[in-house]
Amino acid sequence: MTTSAAFLDEHHLRVGDVDFHCHYLWGVDATVPEGFLPIAKDRAQVERYLRLCDELRPGVIVELGIHRGGSAALLHALNQPRRLVAIELEREPPPALSGYVARRGLESVLKPHYGVDQADRDAVASIMAAELGGEQIDLVIDDASHLLEQSRVSFETLFPLLRPGGVYVIEDWNADHIVADGFAAVAADPARPGHAGLVAALRQAHAAEPVPHVRLIRLALELVLARASSRDVIREVTVMDNWVLVRRGDEPIDPASFRLADLVTDHFQNLRPLA
């Protein structure tokens, strides 16, 4: 089921009797009002979640990346799932989420796990086995490291556990690209304030990186190539401004051996670095 949700202004979302403060740029007038739970997403991003949850009506949810805790609370408040498992690299629980769980007696429903690396395949699989007992997942949200290898490992661990038709969302897949666009715009205009300093800093950063850092955007490209095959392991890949949505097909997957690379046949060398 989904609970009624409405924005009362640009940042104030009310879901049932729970108030959320939605603001993507935390450093810009991002004080969270008393009694509100923090969401590090803007209104458009949150509204996309509202539409997805209304369509999917997830009963079992997994979230990677808890941050300040508001997003896990939102997923619970909105969907009232049977089980919501959340994983976070930081070891200290955010007070906002701990308070939400305690006030509502959700200890057996909303299960956060702290100090867990999303790239630790064995640890994540063990948590899922213990918490879900073999029940399939409806929705996975990866808003954790935004790093390629870590995100790929999480996908390979959790995607096989989705039910057919279930959805895996990877957030901020293009964040590095957006930053690079901004740098390129400044670097291309010598008249802009800070031009010389920015160009010097970029050159220094490039020189200090002995091995080129492969960005998360590659995972989006791999997923599109995986969907290019005719197999129904991945039924849909939808690329949006800060989301990649991957829907599972009907074909069985072996969780122990599933690797994305086995689905990717790069006939035309689209993933080959340009000379």
C-alpha positions as CSV (number, residue, x, y, z in Angstrom):
1,M,0.0,0.0,0.0
2,T,1.0,3.6,-0.4
3,T,0.2,6.4,2.1
4,S,-1.1,9.7,0.9
5,A,1.7,12.2,0.3
6,A,1.7,15.9,-0.6
7,F,4.1,18.8,-0.9
8,L,2.9,21.7,1.2
9,D,5.7,23.9,-0.2
10,E,8.9,23.4,-2.3
11,H,10.7,21.7,0.6
12,H,7.9,20.4,2.9
13,L,6.6,17.0,2.2
14,R,3.9,15.4,4.4
15,V,3.4,11.7,4.2
16,G,0.5,10.7,6.5
17,D,1.4,12.3,9.8
18,V,5.2,12.5,9.0
19,D,6.9,15.7,7.9
20,F,10.0,15.7,5.7
21,H,12.3,18.5,4.7
22,C,13.5,17.9,1.1
23,H,16.6,19.9,0.0
24,Y,19.3,18.6,-2.3
25,L,22.0,21.3,-1.7
26,W,22.6,20.9,2.0
27,G,25.0,23.8,2.2
28,V,22.5,26.3,0.9
29,D,19.8,27.3,3.4
30,A,19.4,23.7,4.4
31,T,18.5,23.9,8.1
32,V,16.0,21.2,8.9
33,P,13.0,22.5,10.8
34,E,12.3,21.0,14.2
35,G,10.2,17.9,13.9
36,F,11.1,17.3,10.3
37,L,13.1,14.4,8.8
38,P,15.8,15.3,6.3
39,I,15.7,14.2,2.7
40,A,18.8,15.0,0.6
41,K,16.8,15.3,-2.6
42,D,14.9,18.1,-4.3
43,R,11.2,18.1,-4.9
44,A,11.4,16.7,-8.5
45,Q,13.6,13.8,-7.3
46,V,11.2,13.0,-4.5
47,E,8.1,13.2,-6.7
48,R,9.7,10.6,-9.0
49,Y,9.9,8.3,-6.0
50,L,6.3,9.0,-5.2
51,R,5.3,7.9,-8.8
52,L,7.5,4.8,-8.7
53,C,6.1,3.6,-5.4
54,D,2.6,4.3,-6.5
55,E,3.2,2.1,-9.5
56,L,5.3,-0.6,-7.8
57,R,3.6,-0.7,-4.3
58,P,6.7,-2.4,-2.9
59,G,6.3,-4.7,0.1
60,V,10.0,-5.5,0.5
61,I,12.6,-2.7,0.0
62,V,16.4,-2.5,0.2
63,E,18.2,0.8,0.5
64,L,21.9,1.3,0.1
65,G,23.2,4.5,1.7
66,I,21.3,5.8,4.7
67,H,23.1,9.2,5.1
68,R,20.9,11.3,7.5
69,G,18.2,8.7,7.7
70,G,15.3,10.5,6.1
71,S,15.1,8.5,2.9
72,A,14.7,5.2,4.7
73,A,11.9,6.8,6.8
74,L,10.3,8.1,3.7
75,L,10.3,4.8,2.0
76,H,8.7,3.3,5.1
77,A,6.1,6.0,5.6
78,L,5.1,6.0,2.0
79,N,4.9,2.3,1.4
80,Q,4.3,0.7,4.9
81,P,6.4,-2.3,3.6
82,R,6.6,-5.7,5.3
83,R,10.4,-5.3,5.5
84,L,12.8,-2.5,4.7
85,V,16.5,-3.3,5.0
86,A,19.0,-0.4,4.8
87,I,22.8,-0.6,4.6
88,E,25.3,2.1,5.5
89,L,29.1,2.4,5.5
90,E,29.1,4.8,8.5
91,R,29.0,3.1,11.9
92,E,27.0,5.7,13.8
93,P,23.2,5.5,13.3
94,P,21.6,8.9,12.3
95,P,19.4,10.1,15.1
96,A,16.6,11.0,12.8
97,L,16.1,7.4,11.6
98,S,16.7,5.9,15.0
99,G,14.1,8.2,16.5
100,Y,11.6,7.3,13.7
101,V,12.0,3.6,14.3
102,A,11.8,3.9,18.1
103,R,8.7,6.1,18.2
104,R,6.8,3.9,15.9
105,G,7.9,0.5,17.2
106,L,9.4,-0.5,13.8
107,E,12.4,-2.5,15.1
108,S,11.1,-5.7,13.4
109,V,10.2,-4.0,10.1
110,L,12.8,-1.3,9.3
111,K,16.2,-2.9,9.8
112,P,19.3,-0.7,9.3
113,H,22.8,-2.2,9.2
114,Y,25.7,0.1,9.8
115,G,29.4,-0.3,9.1
116,V,28.8,-2.4,6.0
117,D,30.5,-1.7,2.7
118,Q,28.2,-2.1,-0.2
119,A,31.0,-3.8,-2.1
120,D,31.3,-6.6,0.5
121,R,29.4,-9.2,-1.4
122,D,29.4,-11.8,1.3
123,A,28.3,-9.4,4.1
124,V,25.5,-8.0,2.0
125,A,24.3,-11.4,0.9
126,S,24.4,-12.6,4.5
127,I,22.3,-9.7,5.7
128,M,19.7,-10.4,2.9
129,A,19.5,-14.1,3.8
130,A,19.0,-13.3,7.5
131,E,16.5,-10.4,7.1
132,L,14.5,-11.7,4.1
133,G,14.6,-15.4,4.6
134,G,14.4,-16.0,0.8
135,E,11.5,-13.5,0.2
136,Q,12.1,-11.6,-3.0
137,I,12.7,-7.9,-3.1
138,D,10.4,-5.4,-4.9
139,L,12.6,-2.3,-4.9
140,V,16.3,-1.6,-4.4
141,I,17.7,1.9,-4.1
142,D,21.4,2.5,-4.5
143,D,22.3,5.9,-3.2
144,A,25.5,4.9,-1.5
145,S,29.1,5.4,-2.7
146,H,28.4,6.4,-6.3
147,L,31.6,4.6,-7.3
148,L,31.7,2.1,-10.2
149,E,33.2,-1.0,-8.7
150,Q,31.2,-0.8,-5.4
151,S,27.9,-0.1,-7.2
152,R,28.5,-2.9,-9.7
153,V,29.1,-5.4,-6.9
154,S,26.0,-4.3,-5.1
155,F,24.0,-4.7,-8.3
156,E,25.4,-8.2,-8.9
157,T,24.5,-9.2,-5.3
158,L,21.0,-7.8,-5.1
159,F,19.6,-7.8,-8.6
160,P,19.2,-11.6,-8.6
161,L,17.1,-11.2,-5.4
162,L,14.5,-9.0,-7.1
163,R,11.2,-10.5,-8.1
164,P,10.4,-10.5,-11.8
165,G,9.2,-7.0,-12.6
166,G,11.0,-5.6,-9.5
167,V,13.0,-2.4,-9.9
168,Y,16.7,-1.5,-9.1
169,V,17.4,2.2,-9.0
170,I,21.0,3.6,-9.2
171,E,21.0,7.3,-8.2
172,D,23.4,10.0,-9.4
173,W,25.0,7.9,-12.1
174,N,25.9,11.1,-14.0
175,A,27.1,13.3,-11.1
176,D,30.7,13.3,-12.3
177,H,29.5,14.2,-15.8
178,I,27.5,17.1,-14.5
179,V,30.5,18.4,-12.5
180,A,32.8,18.0,-15.6
181,D,30.3,20.0,-17.7
182,G,30.5,22.8,-15.1
183,F,34.3,22.8,-15.1
184,A,34.4,22.7,-18.9
185,A,32.1,25.7,-19.1
186,V,34.3,27.7,-16.8
187,A,37.5,26.5,-18.5
188,A,36.2,27.5,-22.0
189,D,35.6,31.1,-20.9
190,P,38.8,32.9,-19.9
191,A,36.8,36.0,-18.9
192,R,35.0,34.1,-16.1
193,P,36.1,34.8,-12.5
194,G,38.4,32.1,-11.2
195,H,39.3,30.8,-14.7
196,A,43.0,30.6,-14.2
197,G,42.8,29.0,-10.8
198,L,40.3,26.4,-12.0
199,V,42.4,25.4,-15.0
200,A,45.5,25.1,-12.9
201,A,43.6,23.0,-10.3
202,L,42.3,20.7,-13.0
203,R,45.7,20.2,-14.5
204,Q,47.2,19.4,-11.1
205,A,44.4,16.9,-10.3
206,H,44.9,15.2,-13.7
207,A,48.6,14.9,-13.2
208,A,48.2,13.5,-9.7
209,E,45.9,10.7,-10.9
210,P,48.3,7.9,-12.0
211,V,45.5,5.5,-13.0
212,P,42.4,7.1,-14.8
213,H,39.4,6.9,-12.5
214,V,36.6,5.1,-14.3
215,R,33.3,6.8,-13.4
216,L,29.9,5.4,-12.4
217,I,28.6,6.4,-15.8
218,R,30.2,3.3,-17.2
219,L,27.8,1.1,-15.2
220,A,24.9,2.8,-17.0
221,L,26.5,2.0,-20.4
222,E,27.1,-1.6,-19.3
223,L,23.4,-2.0,-18.3
224,V,22.2,-0.6,-21.7
225,L,24.5,-3.1,-23.5
226,A,23.2,-5.9,-21.3
227,R,19.6,-4.9,-22.3
228,A,20.7,-4.9,-25.9
229,S,20.7,-8.7,-25.8
230,S,17.5,-10.6,-26.3
231,R,17.6,-12.4,-23.0
232,D,15.0,-11.5,-20.4
233,V,17.3,-11.1,-17.4
234,I,17.1,-7.4,-17.6
235,R,13.7,-6.4,-19.1
236,E,14.1,-2.6,-19.0
237,V,16.8,0.0,-18.6
238,T,15.5,3.6,-18.3
239,V,18.2,6.3,-18.1
240,M,17.0,9.6,-16.6
241,D,18.7,12.8,-15.4
242,N,20.0,11.3,-12.1
243,W,18.5,7.8,-12.2
244,V,19.1,4.6,-14.0
245,L,16.1,2.3,-13.4
246,V,16.6,-1.4,-14.1
247,R,13.6,-3.7,-14.2
248,R,14.2,-7.5,-13.8
249,G,12.8,-9.9,-16.3
250,D,11.5,-13.4,-15.9
251,E,14.6,-15.4,-16.7
252,P,16.0,-17.2,-13.6
253,I,19.3,-15.9,-12.2
254,D,21.8,-17.8,-10.0
255,P,22.7,-15.3,-7.2
256,A,26.0,-17.1,-6.6
257,S,27.4,-16.7,-10.1
258,F,25.6,-13.7,-11.5
259,R,28.0,-11.2,-13.1
260,L,26.9,-8.2,-15.2
261,A,29.9,-8.8,-17.6
262,D,28.3,-12.1,-18.6
263,L,25.3,-10.2,-20.1
264,V,27.4,-7.6,-21.9
265,T,28.5,-8.4,-25.4
266,D,30.3,-5.3,-26.7
267,H,30.2,-6.2,-30.4
268,F,31.1,-2.7,-31.5
269,Q,33.6,-1.9,-28.7
270,N,31.4,0.9,-27.3
271,L,33.2,0.6,-24.0
272,R,36.7,0.8,-25.5
273,P,38.5,4.0,-24.4
274,L,39.0,6.4,-27.3
275,A,42.5,6.6,-28.6
